[in-house]
Amino acid sequence: MLSFFNRFKRTTDRQQTYKPVILVTGCGSGVGLALSKFLYQIESYRVVITARPHSLEFLQKTFKESDRFLIRALDITSEANRSAVVAEVFKKWGAINILVNNAGISYRSVVEHMTEADEFRQMSTNYLGPVGLIRAVLPHMRNRGRGKIINVSSVSGMLAMPTMASYSASKYALEGMSEALWYEARPLGISVSLVQPGFINSESFRKVNYSEFSAPDARTGPYVDYYEKMEPFIERLMHKSITTPESIARLIVKLIRTENPPLWVPATLDAFVFYYLRRLVPRRILLPILFWALPGARRWAADYSQKRQ
Ligand SMILES: NC(=O)c1ccc[n+]([C@@H]2O[C@H](COP(=O)([O-])OP(=O)(O)OC[C@H]3O[C@@H](n4cnc5c(N)ncnc54)[C@H](OP(=O)(O)O)[C@@H]3O)[C@@H](O)[C@H]2O)c1
């Protein structure tokens, strides 16, 4: 009888001392930084925030490492780097219970202006890196019979936009993989979620990457109109957005706390609208409507086009 109560006590003690381990990528700015600030305050989690080496000094000045809060260098495009960080966390805490794949980059370029190297960089940051980290933590989550994977996607993973093809492709890839993983992980007690922000009111869209041919001072020819119309259009939508990195981070904290979070989590007003538009309006109708809504799209490349009238 006594041993029964002792066993029960041990279980409650364990529950009370159980501190899930959360690993977050891309914490140097934007959503990752906002999420780090929230998690820093929540004593009941053990947290590993990660960033590329150039952001580490800033993070070390912003946060104080402790027995529940670590700051580590992690370039998610490096397999060796991913394995080293995961191994270190397992050695120290024996677990990664929640993975937040937040790091991402965005190229601004029409398809024709991308190079093979640019495509690879876009895909390795937004898709190959995150899926590599997932592979590294899955065996452990599977053995425990629980775990949570939260991938930060985008409205661009639902609908593509001109001058952002490669970014969209990377988020479509992330969405496709996550959807398949949802089926695979569900019987194992692991949840998979895709946070889908639309436009966020932040400076992050200024940090876009350009290919050699899409860089502002390299542009010539038929695609100049595309960039000149799309850039201010995107910037306007960003600045009008009521969503901030903090509101996305708050939503991620909510998902962390939710027992069985859903797969798709539209995270901004425009994401909700596009989520339902995409499902309710046939694409062959939706695409021409969106084309008409793009600034001056019917006149793009007018002086160059060989299109037959
Ligand atoms: N901003 C938006 O409007 C928007 C909209 C939809 C979806 N999203 C998605 O939301 C997520 C967060 O974006 P954000 O708005 O917070 O942008 P952000 O401020 O540019 O943050 C992205 C973070 O990713 C990190 N990163 C880039 N390459 C990396 C690599 N190879 N290894 C590790 N970290 C890397 C950057 O780190 P460094 O500091 O080391 O450069 C940066 O801290 C991204 O996945 C993005 O695609 C953003």
The ligand as an ORCA input file, in Angstrom:
! r2SCAN-3c Opt
* xyz 0 1
  N       8.233     38.621    -42.111
  C       7.169     38.218    -42.746
  O       6.365     39.009    -43.267
  C       6.909     36.721    -42.850
  C       5.739     36.316    -43.463
  C       5.469     34.970    -43.548
  C       6.344     34.042    -43.027
  N       7.497     34.451    -42.435
  C       8.393     33.416    -41.927
  O       8.596     33.620    -40.544
  C       9.866     33.113    -40.147
  C      10.598     34.175    -39.345
  O      10.800     35.276    -40.190
  P      10.942     36.766    -39.629
  O       9.852     37.564    -40.174
  O      11.143     36.750    -38.179
  O      12.274     37.181    -40.416
  P      13.739     37.547    -39.905
  O      13.679     38.651    -38.943
  O      14.530     37.707    -41.144
  O      14.185     36.227    -39.119
  C      14.637     35.099    -39.756
  C      15.740     34.510    -38.932
  O      16.259     33.369    -39.639
  C      17.638     33.344    -39.424
  N      18.381     32.598    -40.441
  C      18.530     32.881    -41.746
  N      19.298     31.951    -42.322
  C      19.643     31.072    -41.352
  C      20.440     29.901    -41.315
  N      21.054     29.431    -42.407
  N      20.596     29.249    -40.146
  C      19.993     29.707    -39.021
  N      19.244     30.824    -38.982
  C      19.069     31.491    -40.151
  C      18.072     34.780    -39.396
  O      19.226     34.725    -38.626
  P      20.492     35.679    -38.672
  O      20.173     36.718    -37.656
  O      21.567     34.752    -38.255
  O      20.649     36.197    -40.064
  C      16.894     35.469    -38.727
  O      17.111     35.621    -37.333
  C      10.597     32.714    -41.442
  O      10.509     31.319    -41.617
  C       9.803     33.441    -42.520
  O       9.858     32.779    -43.757
  C       7.815     35.785    -42.330
*
